[in-house]
Amino acid sequence: MKHNSSFYSITKIYHPRHKRQLKPFSQKTWTVSMFITFLIFGLLLTVQYRTKIAAENSLANQKQEDLVAILKNLDTNKANLEAELESLQNTKKSLEAKAEAGVSLNNSLQKQIRQYQIANGNIDIGGPGVSITITADSNIMNYDLIDLVNELWVSGAEAVAINDIRILDTTTIEQTEDKNNNVVLTVDGQVLLSPIIITAIGDSAALEKGLTFPGGIVDNLNTLYQVYPQIKKSDSIFIPMATNIKVNQYVK
């Protein structure tokens, strides 16, 4: 019986290509596995060491003399902090006191400035006081106006005006003649038209009493010159700021 040579050759070629072989264990794989193992072991040792150190450093495991030293150090730190806090509080109080003093000083300066503004006629002012009306038929002279204004100052007036012209320490009240030779009264050169109204701010009762007491300025005007000023108390007197303020040229 003859062998089929073609079948044999095919079998011989097919078998080596499909034969399963075992691969040898890789050296690289073994190295990685050992590295991971030692890494985990090192982490465990680190955790154990830190736990031991923490336990040794806990207060429960400290010696008595060490605990005493720690307590003294804490007390010292507390005392230093309390001293610093007290110093800061004292500084705060000092700054607050200076601030209050500054506010008080500022208020005082503001009041003084206002008093100077009132005295110099730099601002409009209002308040209680009196008004004195003198009609056109009155035979009044400039000296009579001066006496009335001075009596108001003496009686406590804080501001005075004649026909809304503010009276200052530099004000002049004069008597002259117009182009028709008629007698006219002027305040700082401004002709006074009738009726002449004098206004004053202050204690209205005191101002009225100063004008009308027996033998006073109004009594004399009534008796001697038949001039009858009409005095009226008011809770609201308005006096505008001065327009006749003179600027000092030599005073420094």
C-alpha positions as CSV (number, residue, x, y, z in Angstrom):
1,M,0.0,0.0,0.0
2,K,1.4,3.2,-1.1
3,H,1.4,6.3,1.1
4,N,-0.1,9.5,-0.1
5,S,2.9,11.8,-0.2
6,S,0.9,14.9,-0.6
7,F,-1.1,14.4,2.6
8,Y,2.0,13.7,4.6
9,S,3.7,16.9,3.5
10,I,0.7,19.0,4.3
11,T,0.5,17.5,7.8
12,K,4.1,18.1,8.5
13,I,3.8,21.8,7.5
14,Y,0.6,22.5,9.4
15,H,1.7,21.1,12.8
16,P,4.6,23.5,13.8
17,R,2.5,26.7,13.1
18,H,-0.3,25.7,15.5
19,K,1.7,24.1,18.4
20,R,1.1,26.1,21.7
21,Q,4.2,27.0,23.6
22,L,4.6,28.4,27.2
23,K,6.3,31.8,27.6
24,P,9.0,32.1,30.2
25,F,8.3,34.5,33.3
26,S,9.4,38.1,32.5
27,Q,12.1,39.7,34.6
28,K,10.5,43.1,34.2
29,T,7.2,41.9,35.7
30,W,9.0,40.5,38.8
31,T,10.8,43.8,39.4
32,V,7.6,45.9,39.3
33,S,5.9,43.6,41.8
34,M,8.7,43.8,44.3
35,F,8.8,47.6,44.0
36,I,5.1,47.8,44.8
37,T,5.5,45.4,47.8
38,F,8.4,47.4,49.3
39,L,6.5,50.7,48.7
40,I,3.5,49.5,50.7
41,F,5.8,48.2,53.4
42,G,7.6,51.6,53.6
43,L,4.3,53.4,53.9
44,L,3.2,51.2,56.7
45,L,6.5,51.8,58.5
46,T,6.1,55.6,58.1
47,V,2.6,55.5,59.5
48,Q,3.7,53.4,62.5
49,Y,6.7,55.7,63.2
50,R,4.5,58.9,63.1
51,T,1.9,57.3,65.3
52,K,4.7,56.4,67.8
53,I,6.1,59.9,67.8
54,A,2.6,61.4,68.3
55,A,2.0,59.1,71.2
56,E,5.4,60.0,72.8
57,N,4.6,63.7,72.4
58,S,1.1,63.7,73.9
59,L,0.6,65.4,77.2
60,A,-0.3,62.1,78.8
61,N,3.1,60.7,78.1
62,Q,5.1,63.8,79.2
63,K,7.1,64.0,82.4
64,Q,5.9,66.1,85.2
65,E,8.7,68.6,85.0
66,D,8.0,69.0,81.2
67,L,4.3,69.6,81.9
68,V,5.2,72.3,84.5
69,A,7.5,74.0,82.0
70,I,4.8,73.9,79.3
71,L,2.3,75.4,81.8
72,K,4.7,78.2,82.8
73,N,5.3,79.0,79.1
74,L,1.5,79.2,78.5
75,D,1.0,81.5,81.5
76,T,3.8,83.8,80.3
77,N,2.3,84.0,76.8
78,K,-1.1,84.7,78.4
79,A,0.3,87.5,80.5
80,N,2.0,89.0,77.5
81,L,-1.2,88.9,75.4
82,E,-3.2,90.5,78.3
83,A,-0.6,93.3,78.6
84,E,-0.7,93.9,74.9
85,L,-4.5,94.0,75.0
86,E,-4.5,96.5,77.8
87,S,-2.0,98.7,76.0
88,L,-4.2,98.6,72.8
89,Q,-7.3,99.5,74.9
90,N,-5.5,102.4,76.5
91,T,-4.4,103.6,73.1
92,K,-8.0,103.3,71.9
93,K,-9.3,105.4,74.8
94,S,-6.6,108.0,74.3
95,L,-7.5,108.3,70.6
96,E,-11.2,108.5,71.4
97,A,-10.5,111.2,74.0
98,K,-8.4,113.2,71.5
99,A,-11.2,112.8,68.9
100,E,-13.8,114.1,71.4
101,A,-11.5,117.0,72.3
102,G,-11.1,117.7,68.6
103,V,-14.8,117.7,68.0
104,S,-15.3,119.9,71.1
105,L,-12.6,122.3,69.9
106,N,-14.1,122.3,66.4
107,N,-17.5,123.1,67.8
108,S,-16.0,125.9,69.9
109,L,-14.2,127.3,66.9
110,Q,-17.4,127.1,64.8
111,K,-19.3,129.1,67.5
112,Q,-16.5,131.7,67.6
113,I,-16.5,132.0,63.8
114,R,-20.3,132.5,63.8
115,Q,-20.0,135.2,66.5
116,Y,-17.5,137.0,64.3
117,Q,-19.7,136.6,61.3
118,I,-22.6,138.1,63.2
119,A,-20.6,140.9,64.5
120,N,-19.1,141.7,61.1
121,G,-22.4,141.4,59.3
122,N,-21.2,138.6,57.0
123,I,-24.3,136.5,57.3
124,D,-28.1,136.9,57.3
125,I,-29.6,136.3,60.8
126,G,-33.0,136.0,62.4
127,G,-34.5,135.7,65.8
128,P,-36.8,137.3,68.3
129,G,-36.6,141.0,69.0
130,V,-38.3,144.4,68.4
131,S,-39.1,146.8,65.6
132,I,-39.3,150.5,65.9
133,T,-41.3,152.4,63.3
134,I,-40.9,156.2,62.8
135,T,-43.4,157.8,60.4
136,A,-42.7,160.6,57.9
137,D,-44.4,163.3,60.0
138,S,-41.9,162.8,62.8
139,N,-39.4,165.5,63.4
140,I,-36.5,163.1,63.9
141,M,-32.9,163.9,63.7
142,N,-29.8,161.7,63.1
143,Y,-28.8,162.1,66.7
144,D,-32.2,160.6,67.7
145,L,-31.4,157.5,65.5
146,I,-28.0,157.2,67.1
147,D,-29.5,157.4,70.6
148,L,-32.1,154.7,69.7
149,V,-29.4,152.4,68.2
150,N,-27.1,152.8,71.2
151,E,-30.0,152.2,73.7
152,L,-30.7,148.9,71.8
153,W,-27.0,147.8,72.1
154,V,-27.0,148.7,75.8
155,S,-30.2,146.7,76.3
156,G,-28.6,143.5,74.8
157,A,-29.3,143.7,71.1
158,E,-27.2,141.2,69.1
159,A,-27.8,142.8,65.8
160,V,-29.4,146.1,64.6
161,A,-30.5,147.4,61.2
162,I,-32.2,150.6,59.9
163,N,-34.4,150.0,56.8
164,D,-32.5,146.7,56.3
165,I,-29.1,148.4,56.4
166,R,-27.0,146.4,58.9
167,I,-25.5,148.6,61.6
168,L,-21.8,147.9,62.2
169,D,-19.1,149.5,64.3
170,T,-18.0,151.4,61.2
171,T,-21.6,152.6,60.3
172,T,-22.2,156.4,60.0
173,I,-25.6,157.9,60.6
174,E,-25.7,161.4,59.2
175,Q,-28.0,164.3,58.3
176,T,-27.8,166.3,55.1
177,E,-29.8,168.1,52.5
178,D,-30.9,166.9,49.1
179,K,-30.9,169.0,45.9
180,N,-34.2,170.6,47.0
181,N,-32.7,171.7,50.3
182,N,-34.8,169.1,52.2
183,V,-33.3,167.6,55.3
184,V,-32.6,163.8,54.7
185,L,-31.1,161.2,57.0
186,T,-28.5,158.7,55.6
187,V,-26.9,155.5,56.8
188,D,-23.5,155.0,55.3
189,G,-24.4,157.4,52.6
190,Q,-27.8,155.7,51.7
191,V,-30.8,158.0,52.1
192,L,-33.5,156.7,54.5
193,L,-37.0,156.7,53.0
194,S,-40.0,156.9,55.2
195,P,-41.1,155.2,57.2
196,I,-37.9,154.6,59.0
197,I,-37.9,151.1,60.6
198,I,-35.3,150.1,63.1
199,T,-35.0,146.3,63.8
200,A,-33.1,144.6,66.5
201,I,-32.6,140.9,67.5
202,G,-32.3,140.0,71.2
203,D,-34.5,139.5,74.2
204,S,-37.7,141.3,73.1
205,A,-38.9,142.1,76.6
206,A,-35.5,143.5,77.7
207,L,-35.2,145.6,74.5
208,E,-38.6,147.1,74.9
209,K,-38.0,147.8,78.6
210,G,-34.7,149.5,77.7
211,L,-36.5,151.8,75.3
212,T,-39.6,152.7,77.3
213,F,-38.5,153.1,80.9
214,P,-39.5,156.5,82.4
215,G,-37.0,159.2,81.5
216,G,-35.5,157.0,78.7
217,I,-35.0,157.7,75.0
218,V,-38.6,157.2,73.9
219,D,-40.0,159.1,76.8
220,N,-37.8,162.1,75.9
221,L,-38.8,161.9,72.2
222,N,-42.5,161.9,73.2
223,T,-42.2,164.7,75.7
224,L,-39.6,167.0,74.2
225,Y,-40.0,166.6,70.4
226,Q,-43.4,165.1,69.9
227,V,-41.9,162.1,68.1
228,Y,-43.8,158.9,68.8
229,P,-41.9,155.8,67.7
230,Q,-44.1,152.6,67.5
231,I,-42.4,149.7,69.3
232,K,-43.5,146.2,68.5
233,K,-42.2,142.9,69.9
234,S,-41.8,140.0,67.6
235,D,-40.7,136.4,67.6
236,S,-39.3,136.6,64.1
237,I,-37.0,139.5,63.1
238,F,-34.9,139.2,60.0
239,I,-31.8,141.2,59.5
240,P,-29.9,140.7,56.2
241,M,-26.1,140.6,55.9
242,A,-24.2,143.8,55.5
243,T,-23.5,145.3,52.2
244,N,-21.5,148.2,53.6
245,I,-18.5,146.2,55.0
246,K,-15.3,148.2,55.0
247,V,-12.1,146.3,54.3
248,N,-9.2,147.2,56.6
249,Q,-6.1,148.4,54.8
250,Y,-3.6,148.8,57.6
251,V,-4.6,146.4,60.3
252,K,-2.5,143.2,60.4
